[in-house]
Amino acid sequence: MLNRVSLELSRGETVAVTGPNGSGKTTLLKLLAGLSALSSGKREVSGSGEGGKLIIGYAPDHLPKLKFTAREYLNHMGSIRGLEAATRERKIEELLQLVDLRDKPGQQMRFFSKGMLQKVNLVQSLLGDPELLLLDEPIGGLDEEAQSALASMLLGLRLQGTAIVVASHEHALVNQWATRIMAISEGRIQSVAVPADLEERKRWRRIVCEWPKGKAEDAKTFASWPGVLRCRTESGQAVYWTEPASSDALLRELLEAGASVDSVTLGSGRMM
């Protein structure tokens, strides 16, 4: 039960909602997603996309162990979201590579580990390119490498303008991703804070490089490189937006792979 909770979200913002189990975090996410009805107050959306509807991605705190393979389940979820077959297939493969899901061909989700299920959960929440992404305890079952990849992915989404709300009782880790931290206890907001290093978190490096003929596919493999926030490839040219701390290592790997680097620039805010 939530009591007098007020929350305003803007594009390109990540709000971490922290608090103990039973504090109201999941209830808040379900209200934001429109999955639970308000008993009082109102929920308003402004500046949304086509048709005035807000595209929302929601990852609950766990997925059941279903008698589907990951691709069967994700294909079904993509169909529900109205994605055409070719788009679904491309998007699913891109996202599975991004989260590094290493399932066996034909393996059903009922045999997945908790971490594997969580990766599928994250992928289904991203299939529709959401404007608002709601994640309930997203790091549950993920190892340190997967947590780091998730952090980079969320930063990239935020810098592209996605609004994100992450509910978690893992304060220290999730707070590293947030632009605003909201603590909830017994259904009430206890405090709202802004991280001291917020301006530094907005920074990125943009690397533009050319790939020789026959190596276009190599360019795409770096989209899931640690610290890469976004990647765009076209006609032999690739542009990578990366966290500043990861740019030197990425540059070395790009050069060793045969790419020619045209430029490296430092920027902040939305990635253009």
N, C-alpha and C positions, 0 to 999 in steps of 0.2 A: 504494500500500500504506500503510495506516494502522497505527500502532503505539501501543497503550495510550492511546487517545483516549477521554475521558469527557466527556459533554455532557448537561446537564440543562436542559430548556426549560420555561418557564412561560407561561401565557396573557398576552397583552399585552406580549410581549418581542420585540425585534428584535436578533438576533445577527448581527454582520458577521464572516464568516470570510474572512480575508485571507491572502495568500501568493502566491508566484510560480507560474507555470504548472508543473504537475506536482507540486505540493506535497501534493495529496490533497484539495483542496476539493470537486471533483466527486464523488469517491469517498464523502466524508462525506455529501453531499446524497443520493446514491443509497441509502446505507445507511439514512438517516433516512426516505426515501420507501418503503423496503421493496423497492426495485428491484434491490438487490444483497444477497447472503447474507453473514452474518457468519461469519468463520472461527473466531472465538472471542468470548466475551463475550455480552451480551444487549441486547435492545432492548425497553423496557417502556413502556406507555402507561397513564396513570391519569387519571381525571376526564374521559374522552372522552364523546362524545355518544351518540345513539340506538344501542342494541345493543352498546355498548362499543367501537364502532369509531371511530377517529380519521379525520376527513375531511381529506385532504391534497391540496393543490394543488402541482404541480411544473412549473416552467418550465426546460427544459434550456438549455444555452448557445446553441443555435440551432435553428431549424426548417428542414426541407428545403423547397425550392421545389417545391411540389406542384401538380398539375393540378386544383386546386379553387379556388373563390372563397373569400374569408375566411369568409363566412357559411355556405357549404357545409361547410367544415372544422369551424367552431365548432358548427354544428348537430349534426354527427356526434359531436364530443367531448361535447357536452351530453347526447346520447342515451346514450352509454356511461356517463355519470354518473347516468343514471336520471331526468333532468329531463323533465317532460312538455312537449309541443310548444309550448304557449302560454307556459309558463315559460321555455323555451329562447329563444324569439323575443324576449321582453321583456328577459331578462338579457343576451343578446347585443347588442341595440341599446343598452342602458344602458352596457355596458362599452366598446363601440366608440366611443360618444360620449365616454366618460370618457378614453380614451387618444387621442382625436382622430385616428382612422384615416381618411385621406382617399383611399380607393380608388375606382376607377371601377366603375360597375355592370357585373357580369359579368367583371371583371378577375381572372385567375387568379393564385394566389400565386407561381407560377414567374416572374412578371414584377414581383414586389414588390422594393423596395429592402431592404437589411438592416434599416433602421429600421422599415419597415412590417411585415416578418416578425416583428420583436421585439415589436411592439405586439400582433399576433395571438397570439404566444406568451404574453404576459402575460395576455391576455383568457382564453385557454383554461385557464390555471392558476387563474383566479378563478371559473369557471362554477359550481362546486359549493359556493360560500361556505365555503372551507376553514377549518378550525380551526388547521391548520399549513400555512404557505405557504413553499415552498422555491424560491429563485430563484438560478440559476446564471448569473453575468455578465449581470445584467438590463439594464445600461445600454449594452451593445454596439449600436452603430448609431443610438442615440438622440441627437438634438440637444439643446441646452441647455434649450429650452422643454419638450421631452418628458421630460428628466431631472427638471426641476423638478416637472412634473405627477406623475411616478412617486413622487417623494419625498413629495408631499402625500398621494397615494393610500395609500402604505405607512404613513404616520403615522396616517391615518384608520383603517386596518385594525387597526393596533396598539392604538389607543385604544378600539376596539370589542372587544378581547380576543383578536385573532388572534395566534398565535405565528409569527414570521417568521425565517427564516434566509437571509441573502444572502451568496453566495460571490462574491468579486471580487478582482481584483488592483489595482483602482482605489481605493487605500486612502483618500485624502483625501476623495473624494466620498461613498463608501459609509459611512465612519465617521461622517458627519454624521447618518445616519439611525439609528444603532445605540444600543441601551441597553447592549450589551456587545460588546466587540471581541476576537475570538480570532484570534491569528496562528498559522498552520501553516507548517511547513517540513519537508521530507523525511518527511512522514507523522506528525510529532509536533507537539503543541501547544507552542509556544514561549512564549507569554504570553497572559494574559487581562486586559483592562482595562475600566474603566467610564468613559465620557466625563465630563469635569468639569462640563459644563452639562446633565447628565441631568435634573435637576428642572425646568429651564426648558423642556425639550423636552416635558414632560408637560402643559403649559398649553394651554388653548384658550378661545375665546370662543363663547358660544351666543347666536345672534340669532334672536328670534322675531318674525315679521311676518305681517300679513294682506294678502291679495291681493284686489282687487275682482273681481266676477263677470266672467267672460270672459277672465281673465288667469291662470287656473290653470296653463296650459301654460308660461307665462313663468316661473313659480316653479321648474319643473324644470330650466330651462336654466342656472340658477345652481349646480346640483349639480356642474358641471365647472369652475366659476370657480376661478382660481388661488388656492390656499390653503384651499379648502373641503375639510374632512375628511369630512363626512357631511351628508346632507340628508334631511329627512323632510317630506312634504307630505300634507295631509289637510283636506278641506272648506274650502278657501280659506286655510288657515293653513300656513305653512312655517317649519321650524326648521332653521337652518344652524349647524353647528359648524365653526369656522374657526381657522386659526393666528392668534395675536394680531397679528402683523405685517401680516396681510392684511385684518383686520376693518374698518378705516376705509374702504379702497377699496371693499370689498363693500357696506358701508352706503350709500355714495354712489350706487353703481350700483342698489341695490335701491330707493332713494327716487326716483331718476330714472326707473326703470321703472314707478313707480306703486304700489309697496308701502308699507304703513304699518307702521312698526317699533313693536312692543309692548314689547320688552325686550332688553337686552344684558347678559349676565352672564359673569364670568370663572370658569373652573373648571380642574381638573387631574385627571389620572388617566383612568379609563374615562369615556366620554361617555354620559351618561344623559339 
